[in-house]
Amino acid sequence: MELKKYQQTVLEDLDLYIEELEKQPTIKAAFRSYWENKGVSVDSIESDYLRPYNDEIKGVPNITIKVPTAGGKTFLACKSLKHIIQKFSDNKPKVVVWFVPSDPILKQTYNNLSNPNHPYRHALDVDFGSKVQIVNKESALAGENIHPSQLKENLTIFVLSVQSFASNSKEGRKSRRENENLAEHVSSYTYNDKMLANADETSLLQVIAQLNPVMVIDESHNFESSDLRIDLKKEINPSFIFNLTATPKNNSNIISFVDAMQLKIENMVKLPVIVYNHKSTTDVITNAILLQHSLEEKAKKQQKEKKTKYIRPIVLFQAQPRTSDDNINFEKLKTKLIESGIPEEQVKIKTAEIDEIKNIDLMSDNCEVRYIITVNALKEGWDCQFAYILASLANKSAKIDVEQILGRVLRLPYAKQQPTELLNLSYVFTCQADFQETLKRIVESLNNAGFSKRDFRVANDSQAEINKEEEKEEPSLFSNPLFVSTPTDIYSTPSNSGDSSYTTTDYHHEDDIEEIEVNVIKRSVDSNGNNNGEITQKLEESALKQSNNYNEFIAENEGESNNPIVQLTDMNNNYPIKSVFAEAAKDVTLPVFVQKVENIGLFGSETGYSQVEKSDLLEGLDLSIEDHKIDFTRSSVEMEQIDLVSDNTDGSDSVPIHKQLNMKQLESIKQQLLSIPPEGKKRQLASTIAKRLNMQELSEKMVLDYIYDCIKNLDNNAIEDLITFQLQTTEAFKLKIKSIMNSYCHKTFKDWLDIGRIKIGKSLTYSLPKHIAVTNKMVGVQKGLYKEEDNVNGFESKVISAIANDDNVEFWHRNQERGKGYFINGFINHYPDFIVKLRSGQILLVETKGDDRDNSDSSRKLELGRTWANAAGGNYRYYMVFDNNPLYGAITINDLIKKIRDFANHI
């Protein structure tokens, strides 16, 4: 299952944050530094989401990823584990406690992670060499698959609910009692200061706490509702807390935002949502059936003509739970639908008590299900990409509650755009007297699914009364809504003079179950989805109109979709493109190097193009045939690490606990290694270093064999010296292997470019974002693209001032650094200093090199930049500008200005 671009960005954000954790003395400092590197000051920002670090669990990194519903949170969590765990000591058990918000979702998550054919498990197997154990509470209490030796060898994931450990519940008490099945773990306990007074030493909770696990919290907003849950976090003694949610709470430490627009661009969701209001429950049911018929016919047609994959649109009827009064509950509704002529095999109930879709593959072309009656889909723990229409059957006077179910219709089948635009949208049908209030509740529901008000849409001619109400409000809730609404009178079922049962204009009864007009529904069923009918036509015309409007908005704002600054709208250091350059900036696209790939996902394989990553270029690398000479000269690495851990002794801020533990474990490993016979020392040292390096791009065995080959001929004194200075030894191997990898990437890149395996992509390009964050502003240089540009050093200022003064220069931009700006992707990731647009049409990338700069990598940057320019086409140029003594192929300031003028003279 290929990572989407926004998912890869989340993992990069996680890596950047972990890097700051390793560099900074405290967790708070790391969080502050992480956001400062992105141009955001968490100490001064006014945002609903971002604020100074909340150190709720002392000494434990506790961060949150904000991902909308349908954004693939579980897959992201699976891919994040290696990024987190690789930073810990190699002899620390790889244990994860994975919390979910409900028992049905617990079962779903456990089954998916346990299934070797599911993409979630496949991702774990790839990252952890298929050494993965998934454990639920029952098997853990029985001691299954968690023997100390198994915990040492495997990644072990405990999939649990909060109730599993709550001390005030029966289930929670089971996890705190004496357990002879777990007695063998007691002898391996290492955290004596973390022993729990309210749990037996052989209890499951005690065992997990002593394992110091990584904690993953899915839908973490559900976990923050009481002090009980905070206490539980402390009891479990986590080493790292990784939260995923669409709606973070105020105390969340967010490091990455995924915007709904990114999901739309990546074909993950059906947007916009089209909302229709009707006069009666009968109308809701009838028109939902009509639209289902029409959508299914279109799906069949595109499958036949376009050779697309099978889709069978499904209606979710949201009924009400059983109550003492006669509301529209699920069992009675099913009876009415069957009486209306819908085959019984097409109608199923899915609630917490009744599960008629159990063991049914809803996406199979042999499945007959087209209508599912549900109450609260999310809490009931199920999902289906074929769900297109949500028909809410609440009484007209009741408040519609779609928060838990609306997200179920948002997922786009196969995560692929459909040729028929109506199959890229989702639909909500209601019958509410106060439609204004209904729309507000739907907006709230979508917000709770992680979508922002930038994504909303309302038809201009659809709701005069709504518009009147909006004029009274500040700000308008529907200035940019995600859904559209339609007039209530257009979509009511038309009257038929020959059949009084078809008349609904005077329908004023309460919309309880007895008032559903079976004959009216039966007529729509018998029509078999006549696509030429007035009802269906108008439903679809309105949907298409608003879809086009929404897609135009997406196209205009695509450059902002991965910009966290857009999420933080109250920031005072957020600067847009100057209006004078807005039109010209739209035309600036910067190509990237791509390669053809076969994407294997849930629904088969497809050919596409992906951006070339450095890791791709390591294909075929064999360390055994590379140079084995390594410089073990001492460095200050070890002393710096010790200082880092001992900092902040006054306790006013948190030092990551894992750093302190790593130093203690380092000394323990040292003593253990020194006690082994000489030959054993070499093999054990090689194993220890290989695990600590944890080179994701290379197999551990290849790295281990390489390290052993490098040290196998050293005498015992030299080996003991390497053991004593383990950190320096590890760093020396890291630098050597990285050097080998860089050289290999360089050669592979040139070879693949030569044979056409790598090329410049036309579909994958970089567009200039509409906003950037700037904290340190440049002063006094004209023609900057944005209202403020990042400041530069002395020589950079000299270069850009000369560029800006030339008449042929339309605008320039100070390209932002790692994670924020444009980079040329190849055997290195090169971020040029400036992007310059000329009036003569050329786009220049300019890299500056003053005499005070370390130019050790200048040759590689120059080579990559010129290769990029040659492949990109006639309107693209790359220049490396030196103050003095330029490299061969580089130029001086005067040379650059002459070239800019020559372009103007040859238009």
Protein Blocks (a to p, Z undefined) as FASTA:
>chain_A
ZZdfklmmmmmmmmmmmmmmmmpmbfklmmmmmmmmnopafklpccfkbccdddfbghia
cddddddehklmmmmmmmmmmmmmmmpcfklccddddddfbfklmmmmmmmmmmmkbmkl
mmmmmmnoopacdddfklmmnopaiafklmmmpccdddddfklmomkbfklmmmmmccfk
lmmmmmmpcblmlccfkbcfkbmklmmmmnopadddehkllmmmpfklmmmmmmnopabd
cdddfbdcfkbccfbdcdfklmmmnopaccdddddddfbfklmmmmmmmmmmmmmmmmmm
mmmmnopacdddddddddddddfblcdcfklmmmmmmmnopafklpccddfklcckgoia
fkbckbcbfbdcdfblmlnopadfklmbdcdfbdfkbccdfklmmmmmmpcghiiacfbl
klmcccdddddfblmlmmmmmmmmmmmnopafklgccdfklmmmlmmmmmmpccdfklmc
fbdcddfklmgccddfklmklpcklgcbdcbfklpcfklmmmmmmnnopakbmklmmmmm
mmmmmmmmmmmmmmmmmmmmmgmklmmmmbckbccddfklmmmmmmpccddddddddddd
feoccdddddddfklmmgoiafklmcfbdcfbdcfklmmmmmmmmgoklopaccdfklmm
mmmmmmmmmmmmmmpcfklmmmmmmmmmmmmnopakbcfklmmmmmmmmmmmpcfklmmm
mmmmmmlmmmmmmmmmmmmmmmmmmmmmmmmmmnopaccdfklccdddfbdcdfbdcehi
ahiabfbdcdddfklmmmmmmmmmpmklmbdcddddehkaccdddfbccddfbdcddfko
pacddddddfkbccklmmmmmmmmmmmmmmnojkbccddddfbhpaehiacfklmmmmmm
mmmmmZZ
